[in-house]
Amino acid sequence: MPNEDLEADMIPPIILWNPLVQTDCDLAGPYCQLSLRVWRLNDGTTSHTTPHTIFCIQQRVLLVSCVYLCSGKHHQVVAHDPELLKTIRETGIRIPFILFHKSGMTKELFDVISSSTQAGLCIQDIANMLLNLHNSYHCGRAFLYYSQRRDAAANFALFNPKKDFIGRMLITRAFLRAFTECENMYTQHMASQIGKWLSADHTFKISANIGYWKNKQWVKLYNSVFIVMNEHNKVLAWQLARGTSIDTVKTLLTGLNERHQNAKKEPEGFIIDNCCSVKNKINAIFGSTVAIKRLDLFHALKRILDQILRKGVTTEMRGVRHVMIKNLRLCFRDDNDFGQSRKRATPLPDKMEKNLQDFLKKWSAELLNDIRVLPDRAIAKINKVMKRVRLGYLSGIPPKVRIFIRDCVNGLRKIALVLL
């Protein structure tokens, strides 16, 4: 049946919030601790009773809160006062909205943003998704409005993203709020993780975004982030640092070693880039039986593969180089290790060096249309990797062990950008 008052279609939904009546909480004035009684609603009937505007998944919502008076001094307390909400939250009652400084959102929208960030979506992707939802819902309401009103005077308000959309800033606040609420859980979970093989490295891109402006100059508070991960790509510990000295993170590593001792599981190996200079310090913390490796297999291969172009070449060259790269990967495999993925530890240095030398004999002089299949710069990288092979840096590495630091940098960098 058509709506008799079509202008009502333009009024956003309303959340009526009166916890003194809607819940069983025994609320008292947050400033005088006296009992409260219902006085009026912020229903917009006057300029002093404007409802609070918040957002849901598809549109804006008006939060109409009750205003209470205390029984003694007649203090006015709005029902969404932070102290009252804290009291209600402590009783376990679910509050259907979350408020920030100037705006807010429904709990459903907050959960959508939280789950989206955990799924790996960046702030801009979430903003685009919600913008499409808001715009689509607004178009549906406009279609219903015009379908029931035939006169030329019909005028449904256009969708205004600056007014009717949540915006990136509020999405960011929701992301930070979700992290703050679960920070202790995240910390406890990370503190419970251990590993057989640990990978550690300093990254510098994240710390570049942590600082402040002074005299129109960006002043960085730190110049690196030290991250330790295990063989399952899980962060075990991290610390903002000034410089790359291992002494600045000695407390972190000592705590990590104590964690493994409490679990009665000693790490088998530790991969760190500058192992020659820090090997003794790492062994002093984790014990002399822990193997220290300088270069993991993933980055050793990557340094070589970065010098072999596979784009911008002929199809025939691309196919030949594809076969060559497969042969290169087998140089770091045990002779009895078959299949697509490595299932055994890498071979001894002598065996691995012989494999690489045989690879160079086969491919270094190979030509295709007078073009060398294996470029000189790739040969130079192989010779540098071979020096590390002789030192044993790439031997005895179990399957799936590599430095995953770069894999988590993008996620941490997004967090750092959000904190600006």
DRENMAR-545875 format. One record per residue (C-alpha): x, y, z. Coordinates in steps of 0.5 Angstrom, whole numbers, padded with zeros to 4 digits, always signed. Layout:
BEGIN
XYZ ...
This chain:
BEGIN
+0000+0000+0000 +0003+0007-0002 +0006+0011+0004 +0001+0017+0005 +0007+0021+0007 +0012+0020+0002 +0017+0025+0005 +0018+0020+0011 +0022+0016+0006 +0027+0022+0007 +0028+0021+0014 +0033+0017+0016 +0032+0011+0021 +0032+0012+0029 +0036+0009+0035 +0032+0010+0041 +0037+0010+0047 +0034+0010+0054 +0038+0005+0058 +0035+0006+0065 +0028+0003+0062 +0031-0001+0056 +0036-0005+0061 +0036-0007+0068 +0042-0003+0070 +0042+0001+0076 +0045+0007+0073 +0047+0013+0078 +0050+0020+0076 +0057+0019+0074 +0059+0026+0077 +0055+0026+0084 +0053+0018+0084 +0046+0020+0085 +0040+0016+0082 +0037+0018+0076 +0030+0020+0073 +0028+0021+0066 +0027+0028+0064 +0026+0029+0056 +0029+0026+0049 +0034+0029+0044 +0029+0029+0039 +0030+0035+0035 +0024+0039+0037 +0029+0045+0039 +0036+0047+0037 +0038+0044+0044 +0036+0037+0043 +0039+0035+0036 +0040+0028+0036 +0047+0025+0035 +0048+0023+0027 +0052+0016+0027 +0052+0011+0021 +0050+0004+0019 +0052-0001+0014 +0048+0003+0008 +0046+0010+0011 +0046+0015+0016 +0042+0014+0023 +0039+0018+0028 +0041+0017+0035 +0036+0019+0040 +0038+0019+0047 +0034+0020+0053 +0037+0026+0058 +0037+0024+0065 +0036+0029+0072 +0040+0027+0078 +0035+0026+0084 +0039+0031+0088 +0043+0037+0084 +0039+0036+0078 +0045+0035+0074 +0043+0033+0066 +0046+0027+0064 +0045+0025+0057 +0044+0017+0056 +0050+0016+0051 +0055+0019+0056 +0062+0016+0056 +0061+0014+0064 +0054+0011+0063 +0056+0007+0057 +0062+0004+0061 +0058+0002+0067 +0053-0001+0062 +0059-0005+0058 +0061-0007+0065 +0055-0011+0066 +0056-0015+0059 +0050-0011+0056 +0051-0010+0048 +0051-0003+0046 +0048-0002+0039 +0053+0003+0037 +0060+0006+0038 +0061+0014+0039 +0067+0017+0037 +0069+0025+0038 +0064+0028+0033 +0060+0022+0030 +0059+0014+0031 +0057+0008+0028 +0053+0002+0029 +0056-0004+0032 +0054-0008+0026 +0058-0003+0022 +0064-0003+0027 +0064-0011+0026 +0064-0011+0018 +0070-0006+0019 +0074-0010+0024 +0073-0017+0020 +0075-0013+0013 +0081-0011+0016 +0083-0017+0019 +0081-0020+0012 +0087-0016+0009 +0083-0010+0006 +0086-0004+0006 +0082+0003+0009 +0081+0005+0002 +0078-0002+0000 +0073-0002+0006 +0071+0006+0004 +0070+0004-0003 +0066-0002-0001 +0062+0002+0004 +0061+0008-0001 +0058+0003-0006 +0053+0000-0001 +0051+0007+0001 +0050+0009-0006 +0046+0003-0008 +0041+0004-0002 +0040+0011-0003 +0039+0010-0010 +0034+0004-0008 +0030+0009-0004 +0030+0014-0009 +0027+0009-0014 +0021+0008-0009 +0020+0015-0008 +0019+0017-0015 +0015+0011-0017 +0010+0013-0012 +0010+0020-0014 +0008+0022-0021 +0008+0030-0020 +0014+0034-0023 +0015+0037-0016 +0018+0030-0013 +0025+0032-0011 +0029+0026-0007 +0035+0029-0004 +0042+0027-0008 +0047+0023-0005 +0052+0027-0002 +0059+0023+0000 +0061+0028+0004 +0055+0028+0009 +0052+0022+0008 +0058+0017+0008 +0062+0015+0013 +0069+0017+0010 +0076+0014+0011 +0077+0018+0018 +0072+0015+0021 +0074+0008+0018 +0081+0009+0021 +0078+0011+0028 +0074+0004+0028 +0080+0000+0026 +0084+0003+0032 +0078+0002+0036 +0078-0005+0034 +0085-0006+0035 +0085-0003+0042 +0080-0007+0045 +0083-0013+0043 +0091-0011+0044 +0091-0015+0050 +0089-0021+0047 +0094-0020+0041 +0100-0019+0046 +0098-0025+0050 +0097-0029+0043 +0104-0027+0040 +0107-0028+0047 +0105-0035+0047 +0108-0037+0040 +0115-0040+0039 +0119-0043+0033 +0124-0048+0031 +0127-0043+0026 +0127-0036+0028 +0128-0030+0023 +0130-0023+0025 +0131-0017+0021 +0131-0010+0021 +0126-0006+0016 +0126+0001+0015 +0120+0003+0011 +0115+0003+0017 +0119+0007+0022 +0119+0013+0017 +0112+0014+0018 +0113+0015+0026 +0114+0022+0028 +0112+0029+0028 +0112+0035+0024 +0117+0041+0027 +0118+0047+0023 +0115+0044+0017 +0120+0038+0018 +0118+0031+0019 +0122+0028+0025 +0123+0021+0025 +0122+0018+0032 +0126+0011+0030 +0129+0009+0024 +0128+0002+0024 +0123-0004+0026 +0126-0010+0029 +0122-0016+0027 +0123-0024+0029 +0118-0029+0026 +0118-0037+0026 +0118-0042+0020 +0110-0041+0020 +0110-0034+0018 +0108-0032+0025 +0111-0025+0029 +0114-0027+0035 +0117-0021+0037 +0118-0014+0035 +0121-0007+0037 +0122+0000+0034 +0129+0002+0035 +0134+0007+0033 +0140+0004+0029 +0141-0003+0028 +0145-0005+0033 +0144-0012+0036 +0145-0009+0043 +0138-0005+0043 +0134-0011+0042 +0138-0015+0047 +0132-0015+0052 +0127-0017+0047 +0131-0023+0045 +0133-0025+0052 +0125-0025+0053 +0124-0029+0047 +0129-0034+0049 +0126-0035+0056 +0119-0036+0053 +0123-0042+0049 +0126-0045+0055 +0119-0044+0059 +0116-0048+0053 +0122-0053+0054 +0123-0052+0046 +0130-0050+0044 +0130-0046+0037 +0134-0050+0032 +0137-0044+0028 +0137-0037+0027 +0137-0033+0021 +0139-0026+0021 +0143-0022+0015 +0149-0019+0019 +0150-0026+0023 +0158-0025+0022 +0158-0019+0027 +0152-0022+0031 +0153-0029+0031 +0157-0029+0038 +0152-0025+0041 +0146-0029+0039 +0149-0035+0041 +0150-0032+0048 +0143-0031+0049 +0140-0037+0045 +0146-0042+0047 +0152-0045+0043 +0148-0051+0040 +0143-0046+0036 +0145-0045+0028 +0146-0038+0026 +0145-0037+0018 +0146-0031+0015 +0142-0032+0008 +0136-0036+0007 +0134-0040+0001 +0129-0035-0001 +0133-0029-0001 +0139-0032-0004 +0135-0035-0010 +0131-0028-0011 +0138-0024-0012 +0140-0028-0018 +0133-0028-0021 +0132-0021-0020 +0138-0021-0025 +0134-0025-0030 +0129-0022-0035 +0123-0025-0036 +0119-0020-0039 +0120-0016-0045 +0123-0022-0048 +0121-0026-0054 +0117-0032-0052 +0122-0037-0054 +0127-0034-0049 +0122-0034-0044 +0121-0041-0045 +0128-0043-0044 +0129-0038-0038 +0123-0042-0035 +0127-0048-0036 +0134-0045-0033 +0130-0043-0027 +0128-0049-0025 +0135-0052-0026 +0137-0047-0021 +0132-0048-0016 +0134-0056-0016 +0142-0054-0014 +0139-0052-0007 +0136-0059-0007 +0138-0066-0004 +0139-0071-0009 +0133-0075-0006 +0128-0069-0006 +0123-0070-0011 +0116-0066-0012 +0114-0059-0013 +0116-0056-0006 +0122-0058-0002 +0121-0063+0003 +0128-0064+0006 +0134-0060+0009 +0138-0057+0004 +0145-0061+0002 +0152-0060+0005 +0156-0054+0002 +0160-0058-0002 +0154-0062-0006 +0151-0055-0007 +0157-0052-0009 +0158-0057-0014 +0151-0056-0017 +0152-0049-0018 +0158-0050-0022 +0155-0055-0026 +0149-0050-0027 +0154-0045-0029 +0158-0050-0034 +0151-0052-0037 +0148-0045-0038 +0153-0039-0038 +0155-0040-0045 +0148-0042-0048 +0146-0037-0053 +0139-0036-0056 +0139-0031-0062 +0146-0029-0060 +0143-0027-0054 +0146-0030-0047 +0141-0034-0044 +0144-0033-0037 +0146-0025-0036 +0153-0023-0034 +0150-0020-0028 +0146-0026-0026 +0153-0030-0026 +0156-0025-0022 +0150-0026-0017 +0151-0034-0017 +0159-0033-0015 +0157-0028-0009 +0152-0033-0007 +0157-0039-0008 +0162-0036-0003 +0156-0036+0002 +0155-0043+0000 +0162-0045+0002 +0161-0042+0009 +0155-0046+0010 +0150-0041+0011 +0145-0044+0006 +0146-0052+0008 +0142-0055+0013 +0136-0051+0012 +0129-0055+0013 +0123-0054+0008 +0119-0048+0009 +0124-0044+0013 +0126-0037+0010 +0126-0030+0012 +0119-0028+0012 +0120-0021+0014 +0118-0017+0008 +0111-0021+0008 +0109-0018+0014 +0112-0011+0012 +0106-0008+0008 +0101-0010+0014 +0105-0006+0019 +0107-0001+0014 +0099+0000+0013 +0098+0000+0021 +0104+0006+0021 +0100+0010+0016 +0094+0009+0020 +0097+0012+0026 +0099+0019+0023 
